[in-house]
Amino acid sequence: MTLIGAAAEPADLMVIGSHCVGLDFLIGMLAREGVTAKVLAVGSTAGLMAAKRGECDIAGIHLMDPVTGVYNRAYVDDTLRLVRGYGRLQGVVFRRDDARFIGLDAAGAIAKASLDPACLMVNRNAGSGTRLLIDRLLGDARPAGYSHQTRSHNAVAAAIVQRRADWGVAIETVAQRYGLGFLPLQAEEYDFVIPVRRFDRSAVRRFVALLDDAAIRAQLARMGFKSV
């Protein structure tokens, strides 16, 4: 008797943390080279904790220190190495034909939508860097749809396009991909943390090398991601 999955080979990389389409692109490039990866989008906080426990090879994070305004550095201890990723822009996303958002900036859009019970929000999962940003902006407000949580920027955009929600927060690259309106909120740094004891694994080294590759950086720039 053979157990289902018993013959499956483990992935070369275990990646846990924040979702980003830039990371999806990098994982796709590794796949072309025969490097396999398992990716779990659980949010920056859970990814950071998984890395500290040595449960993954790489964690993508975008966590701002509320005291300094600096991303990610304050959360890295001596068990981890921080690898610089890229910059990206978070903002309010909505359907371009939704008159409720026309002529507003991001703060105005959030304030107006929060008071309208017919304007449904799609939220992000607790512990994600985007959710932390959302909660900081909302304060005590809980707009209609606040409890509807998704695990990725793509899922936020899809919910709005499919009219299951009217607005949310996602990165500019995804807004453009789905043809959504975009009101800038926050420029941030999306970086990677790697357990020190896993840094010399060949698949990890290859991932880090991709980030240093000029052609890869140029492609990320074309996708809307900034060098940091």
N, C-alpha and C positions, 0 to 999 in steps of 0.2 A: 504494500500500500504506500502511495506517495501523498504526502500532505500537500494541500493546495498552497502554492507559493514557496514550497520548500526548496525549489531549485532556483528561486530568484536571487540574483546577485545584489548585494548591498550597493547603494549609490556611492560614488566617489566623494561626493560632498553632501553634507547635511547643512542646510541653510534655514535659519529660523529668525523671524523678526518682522519688520515692517514691509508691507508690500510696496513695490515701485516698478513701473514699466521699464525703467532703466535697468533694474536688476534682472527683470525678465529677459531683456536684450542680452545682457552679459551671460546669463545662464544658457541662452540659445547659442551664443558664440562658442561656449565651452562644449556644448553638445555636438557641434560640428567637428570638434576635435576628438570626439569620443569620450569626453568627460561627462559622467552622469551626475545628476544632482536631484536631491529631494528637497523641496521648498515648502515650508509651512508659514503662512501669513498669519501671525498671531499678534502683531503689534510690536512696537519698539521696546516697551517695558518688558514684556515676556521674552522677547529675543535677547535682550541684555542679560536677564536672569539666567536664561538657558546657556548663554556663553560663559557666564561666571561659574555655572555648575559643570561646565565642560560637556554639555549635551549636544553641542553643534560645532561645526567647523567655522561658520561665519554667521554673524547676525547683522542685518541692516537696521540702522537706527537713525532717528532724527528727534532728539530730545533736547530741548532748550533749557539751560539753567535759568530759572526765573530771576535769580539775583544778578547775574552778569549779562544775560542775553546771548551767551555763547552756546553753540550747539555741541553736544556729545562729549566734549573733553572732560567735564566734571564727573561723568558717570563711569569713566574707565579707571580701573585699579591696576595693581601690578600683576594681576593674573591675565590681563588682556592687552592686546595691541590694537591701537586705533589706526585704521587705514582710511585715508581721505578718499571720499567718493566724489560727489558733485553737488552743485547747487540746483535747487528747483523752486518753483513759485506755487504757493498754495492760494486758493481763492474760492469765492462763492461761485457755484456753477448752477445754471438754470437754462431752460429752453429759451432760445433767442426770441421767440414770438410771445413770450410771457410779459405782458405789459406791466405787471406788478413790479418788475425789476428795472424797467427802462429808466435811464437818467439818474440812477442811484449809484453811490459808491458801495463798497463792501459793508462798511459799518451801517450805512443807511438801509441797505437791503436786509441785513440780519435783524435790525431793529423793527423794520416794517413787517417782515415775515413772521417774527416771533409773536406779534400781536394779532395775526390773522389766522383763526382756527381752520380756515379753508386752504391755507398754504402749507402743504405737507413737506416736512423735512425728511431726508434720509441721513442717518447718523453713521458714525464709524464705531468700531468695536472698542470697548473699554480697554485701556492700556496702550492703545496706538498713539503715536505722536500726534496724528491728526485729531484724534479725540481730545487729547490734552489741550490742543490749540482751540478746538471748538468750545470746550467747557470754560476755558479762560475768557473767551469772547462773550459767551452767553451769560456768565455770572449765574444768577439765580433763575434766569429764564429757562423755561422748558417748552419750546415750540411744539406745535402739533407734529407728530411723527418722530419726536426725539427718541422714543424707545425702539424705533426700527433701525437696527444696527447691521452694517455690512463689513466685510473684512478687506475690501480693496477699493482703490480709486475707480477701477473699471466698474465695479458693482454699483457704486454711487452714481456714476454717469449713466449706466444702463437703466437704473430705476427711474431716473429723470426722463430719459428718452422714451421709455415705455409708459410714462405718465403714472407710474406707481408712487412717485414723489415729485415735488416741484423744485426743490433746491437742496443743496448740500455743500460740502467742502471737499475739493479734490485738487490735484495739481493741474497746472496749465496744459501740459502735454496731453493729458487725458481729455480735458475739455475740448481741445482742438480736434482730437481724434474722433470724438463723438459729435462734433458740430454744435457744442453748447456755448452759451454766453459765459463770460468769465470776468469776475471782479476781483482784482488782486488783494490779497490779505497779508501774506507773510512770506518773505524770502527765507529759505532755510537751507541747511546743509544735511545731506543724506550721506552718512558714512557707514563704515563697516568695522565691527569689532571681532577680533579673532583670539581665541584662547592661546596664550603663549605656547603651551605644550603641543598645539596643533599647527603652529605657524609653518613648520618645515615640511608638512605633508605636500606631496607633489601637486595634488589637485588645488590645494590652497595657494601654493606658489604660482600656479598657472592663472588662477583668478586675480591675484595681485598684479601679475604681469600684464593682464588685459587692461587693468586700470591705468597702467603706465604706457600703454601703446598709443601712439599719436593718432593712428587711424581709428582706433576705437573711440578715443576722446572726440575726434571730429564727428563721428557718427552720433555719439551722445549729444553733442552740441546741435546737430541737425534735428535731433528729437526734442530740443528745447532745454537741455540740461547745461548748466554753466560749470566752468572749471572753478575749483576752489583752491 
